[in-house]
Amino acid sequence: MPGSVAQDLRKFKAGIFQALAHPTRIAIVELLSKGPMSAGQIIEQLEVEQANASQHFSVLRNRQIVTSRKEGNQVIYSLRDPALVEVLEILKRYFYSQLSETMSMLKEIRRDREGGKK
């Protein structure tokens, strides 16, 4: 891959991760993985202030992670590409893998401490 194309791809990836760099935005994406929802439904389920949610929606729209459409007096959000849900699933597996390794290390430390006391 030529250098500029590789660099453009890295910038794209970084932009997506920047857009997802807030727990509320990840929660919005996770909710939308189940299907389109109105802004009101999302706000209600996440128990966030409307103004705060609007800022998060704006970031996700600007990075083209979500799309929105008006339906009467409601704004309906949906994921632009469900492939992003797969990325979040991979990160979840990575988290549990890291957690598992940490738990194993803690058990080993505990065994060493208990063995040294005897």
VEXDREN-549425 format. One line per field, with one value per residue (C-alpha): residue number from 1; residue in three letters; x, y, z. Coordinates in steps of 0.001 Angstrom, whole numbers, m for minus. Layout:
N
nr <- (NUM  ...);
rest <- (ALA  ...);
u <- (X  ...);
v <- (Y  ...);
w <- (Z  ...);
REM end
This chain:
118
nr <- (1  2  3  4  5  6  7  8  9  10  11  12  13  14  15  16  17  18  19  20  21  22  23  24  25  26  27  28  29  30  31  32  33  34  35  36  37  38  39  40  41  42  43  44  45  46  47  48  49  50  51  52  53  54  55  56  57  58  59  60  61  62  63  64  65  66  67  68  69  70  71  72  73  74  75  76  77  78  79  80  81  82  83  84  85  86  87  88  89  90  91  92  93  94  95  96  97  98  99  100  101  102  103  104  105  106  107  108  109  110  111  112  113  114  115  116  117  118);
rest <- (MET  PRO  GLY  SER  VAL  ALA  GLN  ASP  LEU  ARG  LYS  PHE  LYS  ALA  GLY  ILE  PHE  GLN  ALA  LEU  ALA  HIS  PRO  THR  ARG  ILE  ALA  ILE  VAL  GLU  LEU  LEU  SER  LYS  GLY  PRO  MET  SER  ALA  GLY  GLN  ILE  ILE  GLU  GLN  LEU  GLU  VAL  GLU  GLN  ALA  ASN  ALA  SER  GLN  HIS  PHE  SER  VAL  LEU  ARG  ASN  ARG  GLN  ILE  VAL  THR  SER  ARG  LYS  GLU  GLY  ASN  GLN  VAL  ILE  TYR  SER  LEU  ARG  ASP  PRO  ALA  LEU  VAL  GLU  VAL  LEU  GLU  ILE  LEU  LYS  ARG  TYR  PHE  TYR  SER  GLN  LEU  SER  GLU  THR  MET  SER  MET  LEU  LYS  GLU  ILE  ARG  ARG  ASP  ARG  GLU  GLY  GLY  LYS  LYS);
u <- (0  1586  2578  m91  m2897  m1689  m1471  m4976  m6306  m4610  m6135  m9553  m9187  m8007  m11014  m13402  m11732  m11822  m15546  m16015  m13748  m16657  m18719  m22000  m21193  m20319  m23600  m25464  m23799  m24606  m28272  m28430  m26952  m30442  m32017  m33027  m34232  m35535  m33334  m35914  m35734  m31946  m31940  m34473  m32620  m29227  m30665  m28677  m29622  m30959  m28243  m25520  m26977  m27179  m23434  m22767  m25140  m23321  m19917  m21279  m22985  m19868  m17788  m20559  m21022  m24758  m27328  m30439  m33779  m36819  m40070  m42697  m41283  m38791  m35251  m34546  m30953  m29422  m25955  m24458  m22625  m23233  m19582  m18786  m20696  m18223  m15355  m17010  m17540  m13835  m12952  m15257  m13462  m10134  m11326  m12374  m9101  m7157  m9374  m8825  m5043  m5154  m7265  m4796  m1886  m3716  m4449  m795  302  m2178  m867  2719  1851  m76  2734  5324  3390  3570);
v <- (0  3346  5545  8227  5678  3858  7175  8160  4834  5346  8826  7380  4716  7294  9462  6592  5786  9477  9547  6450  7747  8436  5799  7516  7410  3723  3160  4935  2705  m385  640  1310  m2121  m3432  m1181  2439  4443  7927  10420  10465  6691  6786  9674  7880  4559  6135  8603  11536  15171  16156  18800  16305  13667  16201  16807  13064  12637  15465  13794  10474  12155  14171  10980  9338  6616  7267  8643  10541  11258  13231  11385  13888  15709  12951  12347  8684  7503  4391  2982  3823  485  m2430  m3518  m1121  m3410  m6168  m3855  m3268  m7026  m7622  m4964  m6685  m9993  m8203  m6688  m10090  m11618  m8918  m9334  m13086  m12641  m10137  m12500  m15333  m13138  m12105  m15740  m16595  m13716  m14829  m18426  m17190  m15045  m17834  m20296  m17914  m17541  m21216);
w <- (0  m974  1962  1540  1213  4341  6187  5040  6305  9679  9933  9097  11792  14321  13493  14132  17448  18411  17682  19845  22607  24955  26773  25865  22147  22408  24241  21421  18815  20891  21137  17412  16704  17514  14883  14262  17250  17867  19669  22461  22938  23073  25546  27727  27715  28427  30955  29569  29162  25731  25219  26127  23810  20977  21225  21037  18085  16317  16737  15459  12487  11596  11461  9442  12045  12289  9907  10888  9284  10359  10951  11947  14941  15767  14598  13902  14133  12631  12124  8767  8638  11027  10548  13383  15745  14855  15862  19237  19675  18983  21562  24061  23486  23856  27168  28531  27378  29221  32266  32234  32083  34952  37058  36400  37487  40661  41512  40987  43233  45896  45722  46017  49051  50746  50004  51486  54784  55635);
REM end
